[in-house]
Amino acid sequence: MEYPGGVERGLWQRCRGVAESIPLPEPFGIRALTDSLGRLRGRPIELVPLSGPAHSPCGVLISTDRADYIGYAADTTALHQQHIVLHEIGHLLCGHTGGGAGLSAVVQDSLAPRLSGELVRRVLGRSAYTQRQEQEAELVASLTLHRVLQRPRSSTVIGQLAEGILRLGYGIGGARACGAVRHG
């Protein structure tokens, strides 16, 4: 069987299983989703809007002993923010490690009120995600969004726009990371 975007079978199956395991709230909303996942996992997931120049990462995941923090670009569309958060949830649910290398000053400043300086230094010392991990997170995000769009309530204008973007992404080999900068 041919998988969209030339994705290999094993990767597709793993990501589909992860995406299908995510309990989608009704009505769907990112905050409702992260609250639900936090309860299921027994630790909060905090959403942190990030503002900065165009070359800043559009998303980041930082896990601490207390909580998981998902940073997302504040200066983009709601649909893109949703996809960024779903991408970071993909990293979280796939058990990926790394992703802290090269966090921008914008990310550090946004997280500073929530995290100790020692923790930020430890996070900055970790290695970056592998290309495979980025592919998994991106595919989990896309498949989860696809599940949301298949529900009857997704017939809104935003749902139709998201579905078109999702199809376009599959047609050109999957959605790309934000800009040329690695994101979490």
TORLO-792137 format. One record per residue (C-alpha): residue number from 0; residue in one letter; x, y, z. Coordinates in nm, 3 decimals. Example, Ala and Ser with C-alpha at 12.3 -4.5 7.8 and 13.67 -1.06 7.14 Angstrom:
   seq   type      east     north        up
     0      A     1.230    -0.450     0.780
     1      S     1.367    -0.106     0.714
END
This chain:
   seq   type      east     north        up
     0      M     0.000     0.000     0.000
     1      E     0.122     0.349    -0.086
     2      Y     0.116     0.587     0.210
     3      P     0.070     0.965     0.168
     4      G     0.385     1.165     0.114
     5      G     0.600     0.855     0.065
     6      V     0.588     0.772     0.437
     7      E     0.715     0.424     0.517
     8      R     0.465     0.167     0.644
     9      G     0.613     0.121     0.993
    10      L     0.624     0.494     1.059
    11      W     0.269     0.537     0.932
    12      Q     0.134     0.254     1.150
    13      R     0.311     0.372     1.465
    14      C     0.194     0.730     1.421
    15      R    -0.159     0.628     1.333
    16      G    -0.175     0.421     1.652
    17      V    -0.055     0.715     1.862
    18      A    -0.294     0.959     1.691
    19      E    -0.589     0.723     1.733
    20      S    -0.510     0.680     2.104
    21      I    -0.556     1.051     2.172
    22      P    -0.897     1.110     2.333
    23      L    -1.046     1.404     2.143
    24      P    -1.271     1.632     2.349
    25      E    -1.612     1.734     2.216
    26      P    -1.617     2.006     2.108
    27      F    -1.253     1.997     2.008
    28      G    -1.021     2.259     2.145
    29      I    -0.648     2.255     2.213
    30      R    -0.680     2.368     2.574
    31      A    -0.948     2.104     2.642
    32      L    -0.722     1.844     2.478
    33      T    -0.413     1.935     2.682
    34      D    -0.618     1.946     3.004
    35      S    -0.758     1.600     2.929
    36      L    -0.417     1.455     2.838
    37      G    -0.268     1.611     3.151
    38      R    -0.529     1.441     3.370
    39      L    -0.477     1.106     3.194
    40      R    -0.098     1.129     3.230
    41      G    -0.117     1.252     3.590
    42      R     0.081     1.571     3.520
    43      P    -0.024     1.908     3.382
    44      I     0.050     2.028     3.032
    45      E     0.096     2.404     3.029
    46      L     0.062     2.605     2.707
    47      V     0.305     2.897     2.670
    48      P     0.261     3.151     2.387
    49      L     0.595     3.254     2.234
    50      S     0.657     3.584     2.057
    51      G     0.962     3.666     1.858
    52      P     1.125     3.725     1.522
    53      A     1.034     3.511     1.220
    54      H     1.341     3.288     1.263
    55      S     1.237     3.185     1.617
    56      P     1.119     2.830     1.676
    57      C     0.745     2.798     1.629
    58      G     0.712     2.526     1.892
    59      V     0.897     2.368     2.180
    60      L     0.835     2.095     2.437
    61      I     1.005     2.103     2.775
    62      S     0.931     1.833     3.032
    63      T     1.014     1.886     3.397
    64      D     0.948     1.687     3.711
    65      R     0.636     1.897     3.770
    66      A     0.480     1.949     3.426
    67      D     0.516     1.945     3.049
    68      Y     0.541     2.289     2.886
    69      I     0.441     2.338     2.524
    70      G     0.548     2.666     2.372
    71      Y     0.378     2.775     2.050
    72      A     0.409     3.076     1.820
    73      A     0.169     3.346     1.934
    74      D     0.193     3.546     1.612
    75      T     0.042     3.296     1.371
    76      T    -0.306     3.173     1.282
    77      A    -0.518     2.971     1.523
    78      L    -0.499     2.674     1.285
    79      H    -0.118     2.689     1.277
    80      Q    -0.103     2.720     1.657
    81      Q    -0.324     2.413     1.682
    82      H    -0.091     2.217     1.454
    83      I     0.217     2.332     1.649
    84      V     0.068     2.213     1.978
    85      L    -0.039     1.881     1.821
    86      H     0.318     1.838     1.689
    87      E     0.459     1.889     2.040
    88      I     0.198     1.648     2.180
    89      G     0.325     1.401     1.919
    90      H     0.677     1.431     2.065
    91      L     0.536     1.387     2.413
    92      L     0.323     1.079     2.337
    93      C     0.592     0.915     2.124
    94      G     0.834     0.942     2.418
    95      H     1.090     1.147     2.227
    96      T     1.387     1.291     2.411
    97      G     1.599     1.586     2.311
    98      G     1.480     1.898     2.140
    99      G     1.633     2.150     2.379
   100      A     1.945     2.237     2.184
   101      G     1.964     2.592     2.065
   102      L     1.650     2.731     2.228
   103      S     1.628     3.095     2.134
   104      A     1.639     3.380     2.383
   105      V     1.268     3.434     2.307
   106      V     1.185     3.082     2.426
   107      Q     1.408     3.116     2.731
   108      D     1.252     3.452     2.824
   109      S     0.898     3.317     2.779
   110      L     0.967     3.018     3.000
   111      A     1.186     3.194     3.261
   112      P     0.894     3.288     3.491
   113      R     0.788     2.919     3.501
   114      L     1.123     2.740     3.508
   115      S     1.434     2.781     3.720
   116      G     1.757     2.900     3.558
   117      E     1.917     2.565     3.644
   118      L     1.644     2.376     3.459
   119      V     1.668     2.603     3.154
   120      R     2.046     2.538     3.144
   121      R     1.985     2.160     3.164
   122      V     1.727     2.175     2.885
   123      L     1.963     2.377     2.667
   124      G     2.228     2.108     2.705
   125      R     2.018     1.827     2.558
   126      S     2.058     1.703     2.206
   127      A     1.819     1.790     1.923
   128      Y     1.542     1.561     1.803
   129      T     1.632     1.322     1.524
   130      Q     1.482     1.360     1.178
   131      R     1.279     1.043     1.245
   132      Q     1.138     1.193     1.565
   133      E     1.041     1.510     1.379
   134      Q     0.868     1.301     1.111
   135      E     0.678     1.107     1.378
   136      A     0.565     1.421     1.562
   137      E     0.456     1.587     1.237
   138      L     0.263     1.281     1.123
   139      V     0.094     1.239     1.464
   140      A    -0.014     1.605     1.445
   141      S    -0.149     1.567     1.091
   142      L    -0.332     1.241     1.164
   143      T    -0.483     1.384     1.482
   144      L    -0.603     1.692     1.294
   145      H    -0.744     1.460     1.027
   146      R    -0.943     1.277     1.299
   147      V    -1.079     1.610     1.422
   148      L    -1.179     1.707     1.069
   149      Q    -1.362     1.379     1.009
   150      R    -1.607     1.458     1.285
   151      P    -1.939     1.612     1.180
   152      R    -1.864     1.947     1.348
   153      S    -1.560     2.003     1.126
   154      S    -1.772     2.140     0.844
   155      T    -1.695     2.495     0.953
   156      V    -1.490     2.726     0.734
   157      I    -1.181     2.666     0.954
   158      G    -1.236     2.289     0.929
   159      Q    -1.261     2.308     0.551
   160      L    -0.950     2.527     0.531
   161      A    -0.757     2.290     0.757
   162      E    -0.862     1.991     0.550
   163      G    -0.738     2.162     0.233
   164      I    -0.405     2.245     0.397
   165      L    -0.372     1.888     0.522
   166      R    -0.432     1.752     0.172
   167      L    -0.184     1.998     0.025
   168      G     0.076     1.890     0.282
   169      Y     0.030     1.524     0.189
   170      G     0.062     1.611    -0.178
   171      I     0.401     1.777    -0.134
   172      G     0.551     1.523     0.103
   173      G     0.405     1.629     0.436
   174      A     0.407     1.951     0.631
   175      R     0.744     2.112     0.692
   176      A     0.891     2.249     1.008
   177      C     0.844     2.622     1.066
   178      G     1.100     2.803     0.855
   179      A     1.450     2.665     0.848
   180      V     1.480     2.644     1.225
   181      R     1.439     2.320     1.413
   182      H     1.146     2.320     1.649
   183      G     1.051     2.090     1.932
END
